[in-house]
Structure formats: C-alpha cells, structure tokens
C-alpha cells in the first residue's frame, strides 16, 4: 500500500494586524512614538482619550496607559522586543541618526548581527526594546549581479 504524501498545512494567518503596549507615562510615550512613527512613515490611524494607534497601511502599533505595574524589565515574562523591518541598510543607518538626534538610548548600534542581518536596537521611554532591521539586502544584490562571461 502506497503512503500518501502529507501536504503542508495551509496557514490561516495572513499577517500580524497590530500590537498594543501599555506605557507608564502616556504623554511622554505618545511624544516618543509620534516622532518615531513620523520618521518611519506611519500616520495616526485612530486616537481616543487614553489610547492612540499608528499605521503604515500594513502594520499597526497602539499604546495606552498601564493600569498595573508600571515598570518593564527586559528578561521578564512578556515581550522581549519588537522589530520594524526597514527597506534598506541605509534606512537602518538613518534611523540610528534620528534616534541619536532625539537622545534615545541605543543599546546595540547599527551593525551586522547575523549573516546579512543589519539592525539597530534601542529603548522606548519605558525600556521596551525596539529594533530597526533589514535582512537579505546583500544576498539580493549578489543574485542580481550578472555572472562573468566565459571566453
């Protein structure tokens, strides 16, 4: 009796719609994210008295005031970091320049962290780790280069 091949399961998820985080100082975080998202090309999607969301048409990011513990520490249970996929390594460098100009704490400067994985890591006002990254740019450029002609 022949074994039938199992096909890969069909994913019902088509993307991540949004993330919503709680912040200790709503106005301070609103100013921080407002500037960051303007730089990244997002716009406000909705705003209510105690929550605001930004979008770039594909990704949405929301903040609201914390109701409980108001301290975040990397390594605790919960979100470790959130990464924004950027268009190019040049955009990663531009993001770092923007962050430096705003006095944002950069925990790992722009650089190669894995093969063809270029990123900058930084903290929001509550110490939530964020990342701007570009993966695969060098590999894509190598694939586009024509191979040398023989003879």
Residue frames as qw, qx, qy, qz and C-alpha x, y, z in Angstrom:
[[0.000, 0.889, 0.458, 0.000, 0.00, 0.00, 0.00],
 [0.423, 0.432, -0.010, 0.796, 1.47, 3.36, -1.04],
 [0.282, -0.558, -0.433, 0.650, 1.79, 6.11, 1.52],
 [0.216, 0.861, 0.328, 0.325, 0.13, 9.37, 0.63],
 [0.416, 0.169, -0.197, 0.872, 2.25, 12.47, 0.93],
 [0.192, -0.768, -0.498, 0.353, 1.04, 14.90, 3.53],
 [0.303, 0.685, 0.148, 0.646, 0.77, 18.41, 2.21],
 [0.252, 0.031, -0.401, 0.880, 1.93, 21.33, 4.29],
 [0.029, -0.678, -0.665, 0.312, -0.83, 22.86, 6.40],
 [0.173, 0.657, 0.303, 0.668, -2.43, 25.98, 4.97],
 [0.241, -0.170, -0.432, 0.852, -1.81, 28.98, 7.20],
 [0.040, -0.787, -0.606, -0.111, -4.94, 30.83, 8.17],
 [0.287, -0.793, -0.074, 0.533, -2.88, 33.82, 9.32],
 [0.587, 0.685, 0.208, 0.377, -2.08, 36.38, 6.65],
 [0.324, 0.551, -0.245, 0.729, -0.07, 38.77, 8.84],
 [0.329, -0.386, -0.581, 0.637, 0.24, 40.43, 12.21],
 [0.022, 0.814, 0.460, 0.354, -2.50, 43.05, 12.39],
 [0.086, -0.835, 0.155, -0.521, -1.33, 45.07, 15.39],
 [0.567, -0.128, -0.612, 0.536, 0.48, 45.18, 18.68],
 [0.312, -0.822, -0.129, -0.459, -0.78, 47.09, 21.69],
 [0.568, 0.039, -0.552, 0.610, 1.53, 48.04, 24.54],
 [0.412, -0.859, -0.304, -0.006, 0.95, 49.67, 27.91],
 [0.449, 0.477, -0.224, 0.721, 3.11, 52.63, 28.95],
 [0.433, -0.439, -0.542, 0.571, 3.89, 54.24, 32.32],
 [0.010, -0.567, -0.097, 0.818, 3.72, 57.87, 31.10],
 [0.550, 0.590, 0.587, 0.067, 1.18, 58.16, 28.31],
 [0.243, 0.956, 0.014, -0.162, 2.07, 61.70, 27.19],
 [0.258, -0.694, 0.601, 0.302, 5.82, 61.02, 27.18],
 [0.521, 0.014, 0.817, 0.245, 5.36, 57.80, 25.20],
 [0.485, 0.753, 0.439, -0.069, 2.88, 59.44, 22.85],
 [0.118, 0.925, -0.257, -0.256, 5.51, 62.09, 22.02],
 [0.374, -0.458, 0.759, 0.273, 8.26, 59.46, 21.63],
 [0.522, 0.248, 0.797, 0.174, 6.23, 57.18, 19.35],
 [0.387, 0.855, 0.266, -0.221, 4.70, 60.11, 17.49],
 [0.046, 0.832, -0.447, -0.324, 8.16, 61.29, 16.44],
 [0.396, -0.260, 0.853, 0.217, 9.44, 57.78, 15.74],
 [0.530, 0.436, 0.726, 0.029, 6.45, 56.86, 13.62],
 [0.339, 0.893, 0.015, -0.295, 6.53, 60.13, 11.70],
 [0.094, -0.671, 0.664, 0.317, 10.17, 59.35, 10.88],
 [0.382, -0.057, 0.912, 0.139, 9.26, 55.76, 9.87],
 [0.217, -0.006, -0.589, -0.778, 6.39, 56.92, 7.63],
 [0.126, -0.454, -0.875, 0.114, 3.43, 55.96, 9.82],
 [0.216, -0.369, -0.071, -0.901, 0.39, 58.10, 10.48],
 [0.336, -0.003, 0.675, -0.657, -2.19, 58.11, 13.25],
 [0.194, -0.222, -0.872, -0.391, -4.88, 55.54, 12.48],
 [0.457, -0.694, -0.467, -0.302, -7.15, 56.31, 15.46],
 [0.224, 0.206, -0.530, 0.792, -6.92, 58.31, 18.66],
 [0.517, -0.656, -0.504, -0.220, -9.13, 58.20, 21.74],
 [0.330, -0.881, 0.153, -0.303, -8.75, 59.90, 25.14],
 [0.559, -0.635, 0.531, -0.041, -6.46, 57.18, 26.52],
 [0.747, -0.028, 0.593, 0.300, -5.15, 55.24, 23.52],
 [0.361, 0.769, -0.258, -0.461, -3.60, 56.02, 20.18],
 [0.822, 0.062, 0.519, 0.225, -2.61, 53.88, 17.20],
 [0.136, 0.698, -0.431, -0.555, -0.32, 54.47, 14.25],
 [0.838, 0.248, 0.483, 0.052, -0.21, 52.63, 10.91],
 [0.070, -0.485, 0.553, 0.674, 1.78, 52.48, 7.70],
 [0.667, 0.282, -0.308, -0.617, -1.07, 50.69, 5.91],
 [0.730, 0.125, -0.669, -0.064, 0.17, 47.21, 6.84],
 [0.517, -0.129, -0.673, 0.513, 1.30, 47.36, 10.46],
 [0.329, -0.776, -0.137, -0.520, -0.48, 48.98, 13.39],
 [0.491, 0.009, -0.596, 0.636, 1.05, 49.88, 16.74],
 [0.397, -0.754, -0.295, -0.432, -1.02, 51.04, 19.71],
 [0.308, 0.113, -0.627, 0.707, -0.18, 52.48, 23.12],
 [0.500, -0.686, -0.318, -0.422, -2.34, 53.02, 26.21],
 [0.200, -0.660, 0.511, -0.513, -1.59, 53.85, 29.85],
 [0.421, 0.035, -0.883, 0.206, -0.59, 50.99, 32.14],
 [0.611, -0.566, -0.177, -0.524, -3.15, 50.09, 34.78],
 [0.897, -0.413, -0.120, 0.104, -0.95, 47.86, 36.92],
 [0.690, -0.432, 0.187, 0.550, 2.79, 47.58, 37.43],
 [0.349, 0.932, 0.013, -0.100, 4.49, 50.47, 35.68],
 [0.217, -0.720, 0.616, 0.234, 7.98, 49.06, 35.26],
 [0.921, 0.370, -0.091, -0.074, 9.28, 46.98, 32.36],
 [0.358, -0.664, 0.634, 0.170, 12.48, 44.99, 32.54],
 [0.657, 0.449, -0.546, -0.264, 13.99, 43.10, 29.62],
 [0.243, 0.231, -0.921, 0.196, 14.10, 39.46, 30.57],
 [0.458, 0.072, 0.599, -0.652, 10.78, 39.42, 32.42],
 [0.368, 0.380, 0.843, 0.095, 7.94, 37.30, 31.12],
 [0.330, 0.820, 0.275, -0.378, 6.40, 39.07, 28.16],
 [0.624, 0.773, 0.029, 0.116, 7.58, 40.84, 25.06],
 [0.731, -0.286, 0.134, 0.605, 11.36, 40.79, 24.55],
 [0.089, -0.435, 0.232, 0.865, 11.48, 43.24, 21.63],
 [0.582, 0.670, 0.428, -0.174, 9.61, 44.40, 18.56],
 [0.431, -0.227, 0.495, 0.720, 11.36, 44.71, 15.18],
 [0.470, 0.758, 0.115, -0.438, 10.47, 47.10, 12.36],
 [0.710, 0.136, 0.505, 0.472, 11.57, 45.70, 9.00],
 [0.079, 0.783, -0.095, -0.610, 13.04, 48.58, 7.02],
 [0.744, 0.652, 0.014, -0.148, 13.59, 48.92, 3.26],
 [0.696, 0.556, -0.303, 0.339, 17.38, 49.07, 3.33],
 [0.702, -0.243, -0.299, 0.599, 20.53, 49.15, 5.42],
 [0.189, 0.320, 0.017, 0.928, 20.67, 52.85, 4.62],
 [0.476, -0.609, -0.270, -0.574, 17.29, 53.24, 6.34],
 [0.787, -0.439, -0.354, 0.249, 18.68, 51.44, 9.41],
 [0.515, 0.005, -0.140, 0.846, 21.55, 53.96, 9.49],
 [0.111, -0.474, -0.176, -0.855, 19.11, 56.85, 9.04],
 [0.661, -0.609, -0.376, -0.226, 17.01, 55.52, 11.91],
 [0.715, -0.310, -0.296, 0.553, 20.07, 55.41, 14.14],
 [0.267, 0.227, 0.013, 0.937, 20.86, 59.02, 13.18],
 [0.390, -0.587, -0.300, -0.643, 17.31, 60.05, 14.04],
 [0.759, -0.519, -0.386, 0.070, 17.47, 58.23, 17.39],
 [0.603, -0.100, -0.209, 0.763, 20.81, 59.82, 18.28],
 [0.043, 0.378, 0.126, 0.916, 19.39, 63.24, 17.45],
 [0.566, -0.575, -0.289, -0.515, 16.46, 62.60, 19.80],
 [0.172, -0.538, 0.657, -0.499, 18.67, 61.35, 22.64],
 [0.929, -0.116, -0.084, -0.342, 17.11, 57.86, 22.50],
 [0.496, -0.541, 0.679, -0.006, 19.10, 55.14, 24.27],
 [0.757, 0.422, -0.454, -0.207, 20.68, 52.85, 21.67],
 [0.779, -0.456, 0.418, -0.101, 21.56, 49.51, 23.24],
 [0.700, -0.047, 0.573, 0.423, 23.17, 47.92, 20.16],
 [0.156, 0.651, -0.213, -0.711, 24.29, 50.26, 17.35],
 [0.779, 0.540, -0.057, -0.312, 23.68, 49.67, 13.66],
 [0.072, -0.561, 0.810, 0.157, 25.69, 46.70, 12.51],
 [0.663, 0.147, -0.666, -0.309, 25.73, 43.17, 11.19],
 [0.579, -0.390, 0.529, -0.482, 24.22, 40.86, 13.84],
 [0.789, 0.065, 0.610, 0.021, 23.82, 37.72, 11.74],
 [0.376, -0.011, 0.638, 0.672, 24.75, 36.91, 8.18],
 [0.009, -0.321, -0.508, -0.799, 23.13, 39.63, 6.06],
 [0.355, -0.747, -0.561, -0.026, 21.06, 40.84, 9.05],
 [0.288, 0.258, -0.156, 0.909, 21.70, 44.54, 9.72],
 [0.394, -0.729, -0.539, -0.154, 19.99, 46.19, 12.67],
 [0.062, 0.385, -0.395, 0.832, 19.94, 48.85, 15.38],
 [0.486, -0.505, -0.710, 0.071, 18.37, 48.17, 18.81],
 [0.012, 0.344, -0.215, 0.914, 17.01, 50.92, 21.06],
 [0.154, -0.377, -0.817, 0.407, 14.70, 51.52, 24.02],
 [0.167, -0.709, -0.408, -0.551, 11.39, 53.34, 24.31],
 [0.179, -0.646, 0.293, -0.682, 10.78, 55.57, 27.39],
 [0.818, -0.416, 0.191, -0.349, 9.78, 52.51, 29.48],
 [0.304, -0.525, 0.790, 0.088, 12.80, 50.43, 28.43],
 [0.849, 0.316, 0.400, -0.139, 10.89, 48.32, 25.89],
 [0.374, -0.371, 0.620, 0.581, 13.46, 47.12, 23.36],
 [0.645, 0.687, 0.181, -0.284, 12.74, 48.04, 19.75],
 [0.555, -0.223, 0.593, 0.539, 14.67, 47.24, 16.59],
 [0.548, 0.720, -0.104, -0.412, 15.00, 48.62, 13.08],
 [0.577, -0.283, 0.721, 0.259, 16.35, 45.92, 10.77],
 [0.651, 0.561, -0.282, -0.426, 16.98, 44.83, 7.20],
 [0.687, -0.210, 0.692, 0.077, 17.57, 41.21, 6.27],
 [0.732, 0.318, 0.573, 0.188, 18.80, 39.83, 2.93],
 [0.291, 0.909, -0.039, -0.296, 19.86, 43.01, 1.14],
 [0.110, -0.652, 0.678, 0.319, 23.41, 41.84, 0.33],
 [0.493, 0.068, 0.861, 0.103, 22.20, 38.41, -0.78],
 [0.506, 0.726, 0.436, -0.162, 19.65, 40.00, -3.12],
 [0.174, 0.878, -0.303, -0.328, 22.32, 42.27, -4.62],
 [0.294, -0.406, 0.825, 0.261, 24.63, 39.29, -5.25],
 [0.536, 0.329, 0.777, 0.012, 21.84, 37.41, -7.01],
 [0.419, 0.849, 0.219, -0.236, 21.12, 40.38, -9.30],
 [0.088, -0.733, 0.525, 0.424, 24.76, 40.75, -10.43],
 [0.857, 0.443, -0.189, -0.182, 25.38, 39.14, -13.80],
 [0.834, -0.335, 0.346, 0.269, 27.93, 36.36, -13.67],
 [0.048, -0.675, 0.506, 0.535, 31.15, 36.98, -15.62],
 [0.842, 0.472, -0.054, -0.257, 31.04, 35.75, -19.22],
 [0.729, -0.310, 0.533, 0.298, 33.41, 32.96, -20.14],
 [0.601, -0.056, 0.592, 0.533, 35.76, 33.02, -23.05]]
